[in-house]
């Protein structure tokens, strides 16, 4: 117990110290929200990766989908690395940085307002962001608190409140730069921690081969492969179609999440894009791949500890149950690992929410005259408000963590992904198409909450994203286009000439 408490105290001390150190970077709005658009490759890559993966992934998703799909759940981690990280950086990173700076956008709603020349779109996107980031934040509290309860026997409510207070402190003090530096430190902890945990858990099962053999003997209870032994140790698992839905939501979804895309706004230069792409992808392979790989052995820990009074599975208890038999020092490492993942995600969420509501909704709409000092004050006040609201929701959460995250990701990515992606590449996207995408993403996700015509909220989110990608070009075909001079001005930033070394770009000049 002493070792676990000592590790936590060191962790908390470092987080607050970084917040104090970063205060000088948060003296103006651009510094508080984007770190002055001067963040290097390592900090940006780790900020992206640690915001991506939290206790929701480690406790909720890894436990639930590892139990359902066995070792094939590792495909979710691979999808997160290839689609959610590599392709996101390649397709969005550079273009987002160029256009967001060109139109002077600091947030995703601000981008929509300036890209599509519509204040109404900016306000709507801001409201959607604020509302649907709250359940995501609550899911992070929930996941972390389960591990704290297992390790320290601390009441759930105390865990939630302490974690929220600590997040508030260092984000209010240092803004984006504090979160970026802390994300880097937390990312290092996560990398070493996940490797140690996987090794310890598998060693407790007699090693990797023995663990896989035990898993292969368990008959499947999925409708597709009912009664078939070996499905949980197979390549595509017992239910490939639903597994694909999870891969799409958790991988493609990052392209439309405000707190993820916001990381590209702050990139310093070309080197940061290239290096960040590699680092972020490798980080996702280790963290996400490792989490789902570990969760794939969940059925080997099917005891009374993960079942409720009716014999049903408590998915959020699977990973804590797997870890409960580890030595105290390893449990301490796990706590710091998941705390690192969760704090980084929370800081990104609360900063995104407060800045979006202040800059895109309140400024110029509710408060007409808002100078830089007032904007910073409003962001810090709303940051606290957002944390309080999410804590209230977290204290009385739904049954499973994944439900909260699925609803949040489905609504946000379903609404934003298509108009943001097309908006970076295509001049023909119309305002009506953006409104249609907002309605489609929110409509599918929210209506499914009540009518449940799609059994899984995860699959509903995946459907919402795919629907948006189809709706935007279709609606753009039949609705009025933006003025040509406006779109030409917007896309002129991509045509600006820059000088680079020949070792980076080949020319067609003939040798003399």
Rosetta blueprint (number, residue, H / E / L):
1 X L
2 X H
3 X H
4 X H
5 X H
6 X H
7 X H
8 X H
9 X H
10 X H
11 X H
12 X H
13 X H
14 X H
15 X H
16 X H
17 X H
18 X H
19 X H
20 X H
21 X H
22 X H
23 X H
24 X H
25 X H
26 X H
27 X L
28 X L
29 X H
30 X H
31 X H
32 X H
33 X H
34 X H
35 X H
36 X H
37 X H
38 X L
39 X E
40 X L
41 X H
42 X H
43 X H
44 X H
45 X H
46 X H
47 X H
48 X H
49 X H
50 X H
51 X H
52 X H
53 X L
54 X L
55 X H
56 X H
57 X H
58 X H
59 X H
60 X H
61 X H
62 X H
63 X H
64 X H
65 X H
66 X H
67 X H
68 X H
69 X H
70 X H
71 X H
72 X H
73 X H
74 X H
75 X H
76 X H
77 X H
78 X H
79 X H
80 X H
81 X H
82 X H
83 X H
84 X H
85 X H
86 X H
87 X H
88 X H
89 X H
90 X H
91 X H
92 X H
93 X H
94 X H
95 X H
96 X H
97 X H
98 X H
99 X H
100 X H
101 X H
102 X H
103 X L
104 X L
105 X L
106 X L
107 X L
108 X H
109 X H
110 X H
111 X H
112 X H
113 X H
114 X H
115 X H
116 X L
117 X L
118 X L
119 X H
120 X H
121 X H
122 X H
123 X H
124 X H
125 X H
126 X H
127 X H
128 X H
129 X H
130 X H
131 X H
132 X H
133 X H
134 X H
135 X H
136 X H
137 X H
138 X H
139 X H
140 X H
141 X H
142 X H
143 X H
144 X H
145 X H
146 X H
147 X H
148 X H
149 X H
150 X H
151 X H
152 X H
153 X L
154 X L
155 X L
156 X H
157 X H
158 X H
159 X H
160 X H
161 X H
162 X H
163 X H
164 X H
165 X H
166 X H
167 X H
168 X H
169 X H
170 X H
171 X H
172 X H
173 X H
174 X H
175 X H
176 X H
177 X H
178 X H
179 X H
180 X H
181 X H
182 X H
183 X H
184 X H
185 X H
186 X H
187 X H
188 X H
189 X H
190 X H
191 X H
192 X H
193 X H
194 X H
195 X H
196 X H
197 X H
198 X H
199 X H
200 X H
201 X H
202 X H
203 X H
204 X H
205 X L
206 X L
207 X L
208 X H
209 X H
210 X H
211 X H
212 X H
213 X H
214 X H
215 X H
216 X H
217 X L
218 X L
219 X E
220 X L
221 X L
222 X L
223 X L
224 X L
225 X L
226 X L
227 X L
228 X L
229 X E
230 X L
231 X H
232 X H
233 X H
234 X L
235 X L
236 X L
237 X L
238 X L
239 X L
240 X H
241 X H
242 X H
243 X H
244 X H
245 X H
246 X H
247 X H
248 X H
249 X H
250 X H
251 X H
252 X H
253 X H
254 X H
255 X H
256 X H
257 X L
258 X H
259 X H
260 X H
261 X H
262 X H
263 X H
264 X H
265 X H
266 X L
267 X E
268 X L
269 X L
270 X H
271 X H
272 X H
273 X H
274 X H
275 X H
276 X H
277 X H
278 X H
279 X H
280 X H
281 X H
282 X H
283 X H
284 X H
285 X H
286 X H
287 X H
288 X H
289 X H
290 X H
291 X H
292 X H
293 X H
294 X H
295 X H
296 X L
297 X L
298 X H
299 X H
300 X H
301 X H
302 X L
303 X L
304 X H
305 X H
306 X H
307 X E
308 X L
309 X L
310 X L
311 X L
312 X L
313 X E
314 X L
315 X H
316 X H
317 X H
318 X H
319 X H
320 X H
321 X H
322 X H
323 X H
324 X L
325 X L
326 X L
327 X L
328 X H
329 X H
330 X H
331 X H
332 X H
333 X H
334 X H
335 X H
336 X H
337 X H
338 X H
339 X H
340 X H
341 X H
342 X H
343 X H
344 X H
345 X H
346 X H
347 X H
348 X H
349 X H
350 X H
351 X H
352 X H
353 X H
354 X H
355 X H
356 X H
357 X H
358 X H
359 X H
360 X H
361 X H
362 X H
363 X E
364 X L
365 X L
366 X L
367 X E
368 X L
369 X L
370 X L
371 X L
372 X H
373 X H
374 X H
375 X H
376 X H
377 X H
378 X H
379 X H
380 X H
381 X H
382 X H
383 X H
384 X H
385 X H
386 X H
387 X H
388 X H
389 X H
390 X H
391 X H
392 X H
393 X H
394 X H
395 X L
396 X L
397 X L
398 X L
399 X L
400 X L
401 X H
402 X H
403 X H
404 X H
405 X H
406 X H
407 X H
408 X H
409 X H
410 X H
411 X H
412 X H
413 X H
414 X H
415 X H
416 X H
417 X H
418 X H
419 X H
420 X H
421 X H
422 X H
423 X H
424 X H
425 X H
426 X L
427 X L
428 X L
429 X L
430 X L
431 X H
432 X H
433 X H
434 X H
435 X H
436 X H
437 X H
438 X H
439 X H
440 X H
441 X H
442 X H
443 X H
444 X H
445 X H
446 X H
447 X H
448 X H
449 X H
450 X H
451 X H
452 X L
453 X L
454 X L
455 X L
456 X L
457 X H
458 X H
459 X H
460 X H
461 X H
462 X H
463 X H
464 X H
465 X H
466 X H
467 X H
468 X H
469 X H
470 X H
471 X H
472 X H
473 X H
474 X H
475 X H
476 X H
477 X H
478 X H
479 X L
480 X L
481 X L
482 X L
483 X L
484 X H
485 X H
486 X H
487 X H
488 X H
489 X H
490 X H
491 X H
492 X H
493 X H
494 X H
495 X H
496 X L
497 X L
498 X L
499 X L
500 X L
501 X L
502 X L
503 X L
504 X L
505 X L
506 X L
507 X L
508 X L
509 X L
510 X L
511 X L
512 X L
